[in-house]
């Protein structure tokens, strides 16, 4: 079975990606409106009918904006951690249909896919990353994390495809007009992963089995897609891994599907 990874977009204004076979897909986050998610799926030639579940990483609006309406329209379950869903209900008064609660560290099935959520360090209630497995393929997803701790290193190691945050450039963040408090939050262990730390993690995370790398959640103010592309290409060349299919994820356009 071929497994596709279709990243519909990533950034502070919305995040969503689909891990799928030809006829069954799992959406990780629904941070765009229902209409926009459906538009981006259509743009990539993907029938929305193959989307059978939504996985939620955490409660920030750029990850859940279209979750309720999309799940209602498609009639599909939403898998979310208990802490995250309790916060969504309490803070937004937003009750989603067909909620299926998981615990970080647990494993559950979605069709032929096996989903393993793991805790990450980010300034949210109970944030997680995911490893989604099927037929010998593993897709690791960590879109918001302040640092790559030992647990994240273990889970993201040896994935066939890796979707990893590369949020900001330290110099651009320091020079930005953002408040000192916000800069400190972003740079903290529960903030976001910067270019330098993302690149430093690649030698340990990438293995001979890795076929694709997506760098995502790039800040529109404190980073540049071309900068990320340049340093990542240099790192992959340094590692002798020009064979890896590599994409910098943009906010406003989906990334072409990569079939593993």
C-alpha positions, -999 to 999 in steps of 0.1 A, spaced: 0 0 0 12 35 -9 10 62 18 7 98 9 15 129 29 -4 160 18 4 191 38 -24 216 32 -6 245 49 13 255 80 18 287 100 2 310 126 -29 314 104 -37 277 100 -23 242 100 -36 209 85 -21 179 69 -34 146 55 -18 112 59 -36 89 35 -38 59 13 -57 61 -20 -91 57 -2 -86 64 35 -71 96 51 -64 110 85 -64 148 89 -39 161 115 -54 194 128 -80 214 111 -67 249 116 -83 264 85 -121 269 79 -141 240 66 -144 258 33 -107 264 30 -97 228 39 -121 215 13 -107 239 -12 -71 229 -6 -80 192 -8 -97 198 -41 -67 218 -53 -45 187 -46 -70 164 -64 -80 147 -31 -116 136 -26 -128 149 8 -147 116 11 -115 98 19 -110 118 51 -122 95 79 -109 111 111 -93 142 125 -64 142 150 -59 173 172 -24 182 184 -36 210 208 -62 237 213 -48 268 197 -71 282 170 -46 278 142 -50 240 148 -87 236 155 -105 264 137 -125 242 113 -126 211 134 -162 211 146 -178 221 113 -157 198 92 -163 168 114 -201 175 113 -201 178 75 -181 147 69 -196 128 98 -162 118 111 -147 114 146 -123 138 162 -95 122 183 -82 146 210 -65 144 244 -88 147 274 -71 179 287 -73 196 253 -110 188 248 -119 198 283 -103 232 277 -120 236 243 -154 230 259 -147 252 289 -131 282 270 -150 281 237 -182 264 246 -175 243 215 -187 207 217 -175 185 188 -195 155 175 -181 120 177 -152 129 201 -128 101 209 -105 109 238 -70 95 239 -41 97 264 -6 107 253 15 76 252 -15 54 241 -19 38 207 -52 34 187 -63 24 153 -79 44 125 -87 20 97 -54 4 86 -34 32 104 -20 29 138 -17 63 157 7 69 185 3 103 202 32 115 224 35 145 247 55 175 235 66 207 252 45 236 241 25 263 258 -8 245 256 -29 223 280 -19 188 268 -1 192 235 10 161 215 28 151 184 18 120 164 35 90 148 11 75 122 21 40 109 8 17 82 24 -11 62 59 -5 74 57 33 69 59 58 97 49 95 95 61 116 124 44 150 131 56 176 155 44 210 144 46 230 177 72 223 202 95 245 222 123 219 222 130 184 211 133 165 244 143 128 247 108 116 243 103 135 210 137 123 198 127 87 204 93 90 187 105 110 157 135 89 151 135 66 120 103 79 104 97 74 67 84 110 65 90 137 91 69 169 95 89 191 119 86 227 131 112 253 120 94 283 133 118 312 136 153 326 130 168 339 163 182 370 147 150 379 130 130 373 162 154 395 182 152 423 156 114 421 154 90 446 170 74 419 191 74 425 229 102 412 250 77 389 269 65 374 236 101 369 224 109 351 256 78 329 253 86 319 218 122 311 226 114 292 258 112 255 262 75 256 258 75 280 229 85 272 193 114 254 176 138 276 158 158 269 126 190 262 144 175 235 168 155 219 140 186 215 119 206 203 149 181 175 154 181 161 119 213 140 121 197 120 149 161 119 136 168 110 99 178 75 91 183 53 60 145 47 61 136 84 59 123 94 25 107 128 30 111 159 52 86 188 56 97 218 76 66 237 88 50 264 110 74 290 96 68 324 111 57 351 87 75 378 107 105 361 122 116 337 95 117 333 57 109 302 36 139 308 14 161 309 45 148 277 58 152 261 24 188 272 22 199 260 56 180 227 53 195 220 19 229 227 33 223 204 63 210 176 40 240 180 18 263 178 49 246 146 59 248 132 24 210 130 22 202 147 -11 180 117 -17 154 129 8 124 146 -7 124 180 10 96 207 13 93 240 31 56 242 40 39 275 31 10 292 48 -11 300 18 -6 270 -5 -7 233 0 24 212 -6 23 187 -34 15 152 -21 45 130 -14 39 93 -19 61 70 2 
